[in-house]
Amino acid sequence: MNRIDLNCDMGEIPEAIADGTQEALMSSLTSVNIACGGHAGDDASMKATIEQALRHKVAIGAHPGYPDRANFGRLELNLSMDAVADFVFDQVRALVSIAQSCGTQITHVKPHGALYNQAANNPELASAIARGVAKWSREVSLVGLAGSCMLDVFRDAGFKVAAEAFADRRYESDGSLRSRKFPNALLKDPAEASQQALNIVERGKVIAADGSKVTVDAQTLCIHGDTPGAIQIAAAVSQKLRQAGVLLSSLVR
């Protein structure tokens, strides 16, 4: 039986936490990645998101990003590798502390935004991320872009890894994600996103922006919480996969 984890980046938008939008997404998910004070998030948002995740019985992960709230962590920063390891450790430790106060623990770590995209092609940066997490623990999975060198670096650092693909993002022919500067970078149509998700799970393929087929081998699929219509997209993806007989389960089984 095909099996996949459905994850979403959360704890990033205070309004979505307060108005129920974020929690509504969780009914379609198996994992959440929680912003932990870098690009977004604070103690209150982390606690609220963890409590929502516990209600929906979804796995909890840390989502560290560049400490650059003005640009939501989506701008590449020229920091030393020691500085990267330090802020990754600080952010993960912050979420771990709040998770422990809620009687739970984190199961995975997924870098955010520019940090994630850079590390996909930069072994030194990926190694710094791994060093930062390892200062806390190696007993978690590290999530990275399917087919990228960051997974090899994480694995060599002693971590379990999870290759990630995206239901709501357009791909380039080399397997990278299409830059958000392009108007078609996001898949906003629930039917299109759910079909892409099914193609990834059943066929290991996506159709790139230029029409070519790209091989994608993934253990987890991401749906972005800030994509317009995210609730409808997540529901459509979940329904499409379940109807096809795909088992939805978190990375920790």
RALIN-V50828 format. One record per residue. PHI is phi in whole degrees, -180 to 180 (NA if undefined). OMEGA is omega as a letter, one per 30 degrees, with the letter a starting at -180 (* if undefined). Layout:
PHI | OMEGA
PHI | OMEGA
//
This chain:
NA | l
-66 | a
-137 | l
-152 | l
-95 | l
-110 | a
-120 | l
-148 | l
-80 | a
-139 | a
73 | a
-103 | a
-125 | a
-54 | a
-64 | l
-69 | l
-70 | a
-74 | a
-93 | l
91 | a
-61 | a
-64 | a
-67 | l
-62 | l
-66 | a
-65 | a
-66 | l
-102 | a
-111 | l
-121 | l
-147 | l
-130 | l
-113 | a
-104 | l
-57 | a
-128 | l
105 | l
-90 | l
-74 | a
-168 | l
95 | l
-147 | a
-57 | a
-67 | a
-70 | l
-64 | a
-64 | a
-62 | a
-69 | l
-62 | a
-63 | l
-65 | a
-62 | l
-65 | l
-64 | a
-98 | l
57 | l
-105 | a
-69 | a
-114 | l
-132 | l
-91 | a
-129 | a
-75 | l
-143 | l
-55 | l
-74 | a
-147 | a
-66 | a
-60 | a
-113 | l
55 | l
68 | a
-104 | l
-111 | l
-66 | l
-112 | a
-98 | a
-110 | l
-68 | l
-66 | l
-65 | l
-65 | l
-64 | l
-58 | a
-67 | a
-74 | l
-63 | l
-59 | a
-61 | a
-70 | l
-63 | a
-62 | l
-63 | l
-69 | l
-59 | a
-61 | a
-72 | l
-60 | l
-63 | l
-68 | l
-94 | l
78 | a
-140 | a
-143 | l
-92 | a
-113 | a
-156 | l
-133 | l
-130 | l
-62 | a
-111 | l
53 | a
-62 | l
-61 | l
-63 | a
-66 | l
-67 | a
-65 | l
-61 | a
-122 | a
-130 | a
-59 | a
-65 | l
-69 | l
-60 | l
-65 | l
-65 | l
-61 | l
-61 | l
-63 | l
-64 | l
-67 | a
-64 | l
-62 | l
-95 | a
-169 | l
-104 | a
-90 | l
-139 | l
-89 | l
-104 | a
-99 | l
-149 | a
-64 | l
-56 | l
84 | a
-97 | a
-70 | a
-62 | l
-66 | l
-64 | l
-64 | l
-60 | a
-65 | l
-65 | l
-83 | l
97 | a
-101 | l
-70 | a
-124 | l
-132 | l
-78 | a
-114 | l
-123 | a
-127 | l
-77 | a
-114 | l
-126 | l
-79 | l
-107 | l
-95 | a
-68 | l
-91 | l
91 | l
-83 | l
-82 | l
-66 | a
-59 | l
-67 | l
-72 | l
-90 | a
-65 | a
-102 | a
-67 | a
-102 | l
-96 | a
-95 | l
-86 | a
-54 | a
-66 | a
-69 | l
-65 | a
-69 | l
-69 | l
-62 | l
-60 | a
-66 | l
-62 | l
-66 | a
-71 | a
-86 | a
-114 | a
66 | a
-137 | l
-132 | l
-93 | a
-75 | a
-60 | a
-91 | l
91 | l
-77 | l
-96 | a
-118 | l
-77 | l
-137 | l
-111 | a
-131 | l
-106 | l
-143 | l
-116 | l
-103 | l
-124 | a
-78 | a
-67 | a
-98 | l
-71 | l
-54 | a
75 | a
-58 | a
-62 | a
-68 | l
-65 | a
-62 | l
-64 | a
-67 | l
-62 | a
-59 | a
-65 | a
-60 | a
-69 | a
-63 | a
-64 | l
-87 | l
85 | l
-82 | l
-86 | l
-96 | l
-153 | a
-70 | a
-66 | l
-97 | a
-111 | *
//
